[in-house]
Amino acid sequence: MSMEDSPFGIRDSVALVTGANRGLGQAFVQALLAAGVRKIYAAAREPAQVALAERVIPLRLDVTNHRDVEEALAKCQDISLLINNAGIIHWESALDPLALALAGAEWETNVIGPLRLIQSFAPVLRKNGGGAILNVLSALTWVSLPGGPAMYSATKAALWSLTNSLRTELRSQGTQVSALHVAFLATDMTQGRQLPKAHPLEVAKYALTALQGGEVEILADGLTRQLKQALSSGVYLSPPKQG
Ligand SMILES: NC(=O)c1ccc[n+]([C@@H]2O[C@H](COP(=O)([O-])OP(=O)(O)OC[C@H]3O[C@@H](n4cnc5c(N)ncnc54)[C@H](OP(=O)(O)O)[C@@H]3O)[C@@H](O)[C@H]2O)c1
């Protein structure tokens, strides 16, 4: 049976969510519980910040720390779903010297961290029947806001590319690799910015439904769908202005 014929099912699965202490990651934990997950490793740099609930196991995991990843791998041998949600943004333009100074942390968190987790957990997913990976990307994967978070867009574009490579590579072991693209969310990341923001819990629920429907490129809001559709006409050449 091909992967498309047997999309991932969340009920009774075991999930690991990075950045699960707040924002979209916390919303994923809530949405997974509602979808009937058996257990969630709610990973955070400060696990004490994870909201405690039945079926939720707080886990210390800084995605940039390879020792944390090794320890998580030893503890979480039963997962069949990995959600790479943790991310950071710096809002500097590409010409701002700070963009370079902060680039290392942004690449480590948004690109290398998820890749390290996928490399580590791919054998676990295979052992547990294939499972699924959901990488959280952004509408800013495809467009860069003028004067906006240039390096962030670059990291999301890089992870998009890696996601596409990994999807092909992991197909043979039955692992569904999906990407979530969304424009703006009402979380700390966009605090104080006048932008049209979606509710994180609604986006998490939407993403999980789409994941279970076998969708590999999940577009969670109208703006993201419009941008994706306009790619072939070169929307990234004259992107919308920042709010
Ligand atoms: N907000 C938006 O408008 C938006 C739009 C599209 C995509 N996204 C993506 O959605 C994801 C979640 O963002 P959010 O809006 O929920 O942002 P957020 O509210 O700022 O939360 C970010 C989360 O990532 C965690 N994190 C950061 N660096 C980490 C590291 N090195 N190791 C482990 N965890 C780390 C944070 O943990 P701490 O509490 O320890 O800092 C926090 O839990 C990100 O990948 C982001 O790029 C966001």
The ligand as a MOL file (V3000), in Angstrom:
LIG
                    3D

  0  0  0     0  0            999 V3000
M  V30 BEGIN CTAB
M  V30 COUNTS 48 52 0 0 0
M  V30 BEGIN ATOM
M  V30 1 N 3.8020 33.3900 14.9430 0
M  V30 2 C 3.6810 33.4250 13.6390 0
M  V30 3 O 3.1530 34.3900 13.0600 0
M  V30 4 C 4.1630 32.2630 12.8290 0
M  V30 5 C 3.7920 32.2000 11.4660 0
M  V30 6 C 4.2440 31.1330 10.7070 0
M  V30 7 C 5.0340 30.1650 11.2670 0
M  V30 8 N 5.3700 30.2480 12.5710 0 CHG=1
M  V30 9 C 6.2170 29.1980 13.1120 0
M  V30 10 O 5.5060 28.5200 14.1260 0
M  V30 11 C 6.4350 27.9490 15.0480 0
M  V30 12 C 6.0160 28.3190 16.4490 0
M  V30 13 O 6.0780 29.7190 16.5660 0
M  V30 14 P 5.1920 30.5330 17.6160 0
M  V30 15 O 4.4250 31.5280 16.8470 0
M  V30 16 O 4.4930 29.6100 18.5300 0 CHG=-1
M  V30 17 O 6.3670 31.3050 18.3600 0
M  V30 18 P 6.6200 31.6170 19.8900 0
M  V30 19 O 5.3250 31.9120 20.5630 0
M  V30 20 O 7.6940 32.6300 19.8940 0
M  V30 21 O 7.1610 30.2180 20.4530 0
M  V30 22 C 8.3650 29.6980 19.9860 0
M  V30 23 C 8.6020 28.3600 20.6630 0
M  V30 24 O 9.8240 27.8210 20.1530 0
M  V30 25 C 10.6330 27.5000 21.2790 0
M  V30 26 N 12.0520 27.5420 20.9790 0
M  V30 27 C 12.7960 28.5650 20.5060 0
M  V30 28 N 14.0870 28.2090 20.4000 0
M  V30 29 C 14.1610 26.9270 20.8360 0
M  V30 30 C 15.2050 25.9850 20.9740 0
M  V30 31 N 16.4790 26.2960 20.6580 0
M  V30 32 N 14.9230 24.7410 21.4260 0
M  V30 33 C 13.6530 24.4110 21.7510 0
M  V30 34 N 12.6110 25.2560 21.6770 0
M  V30 35 C 12.8630 26.4990 21.2120 0
M  V30 36 C 10.2610 28.5260 22.3340 0
M  V30 37 O 10.7290 28.1030 23.5950 0
M  V30 38 P 11.1550 29.1590 24.7580 0
M  V30 39 O 9.8860 29.4740 25.4980 0
M  V30 40 O 12.1610 28.4280 25.5700 0
M  V30 41 O 11.7250 30.3710 24.0850 0
M  V30 42 C 8.7570 28.4920 22.1770 0
M  V30 43 O 8.2090 27.3670 22.8000 0
M  V30 44 C 7.8110 28.4800 14.6480 0
M  V30 45 O 8.4930 27.5130 13.8900 0
M  V30 46 C 7.4810 29.6820 13.7910 0
M  V30 47 O 8.4940 29.9830 12.8730 0
M  V30 48 C 4.9480 31.2650 13.3660 0
M  V30 END ATOM
M  V30 BEGIN BOND
M  V30 1 1 1 2
M  V30 2 2 2 3
M  V30 3 1 2 4
M  V30 4 1 4 5
M  V30 5 2 4 48
M  V30 6 2 5 6
M  V30 7 1 6 7
M  V30 8 2 7 8
M  V30 9 1 8 9
M  V30 10 1 8 48
M  V30 11 1 9 10
M  V30 12 1 9 46
M  V30 13 1 10 11
M  V30 14 1 11 12
M  V30 15 1 11 44
M  V30 16 1 12 13
M  V30 17 1 13 14
M  V30 18 2 14 15
M  V30 19 1 14 16
M  V30 20 1 14 17
M  V30 21 1 17 18
M  V30 22 2 18 19
M  V30 23 1 18 20
M  V30 24 1 18 21
M  V30 25 1 21 22
M  V30 26 1 22 23
M  V30 27 1 23 24
M  V30 28 1 23 42
M  V30 29 1 24 25
M  V30 30 1 25 26
M  V30 31 1 25 36
M  V30 32 1 26 27
M  V30 33 1 26 35
M  V30 34 2 27 28
M  V30 35 1 28 29
M  V30 36 1 29 30
M  V30 37 2 29 35
M  V30 38 1 30 31
M  V30 39 2 30 32
M  V30 40 1 32 33
M  V30 41 2 33 34
M  V30 42 1 34 35
M  V30 43 1 36 37
M  V30 44 1 36 42
M  V30 45 1 37 38
M  V30 46 2 38 39
M  V30 47 1 38 40
M  V30 48 1 38 41
M  V30 49 1 42 43
M  V30 50 1 44 45
M  V30 51 1 44 46
M  V30 52 1 46 47
M  V30 END BOND
M  V30 END CTAB
M  END
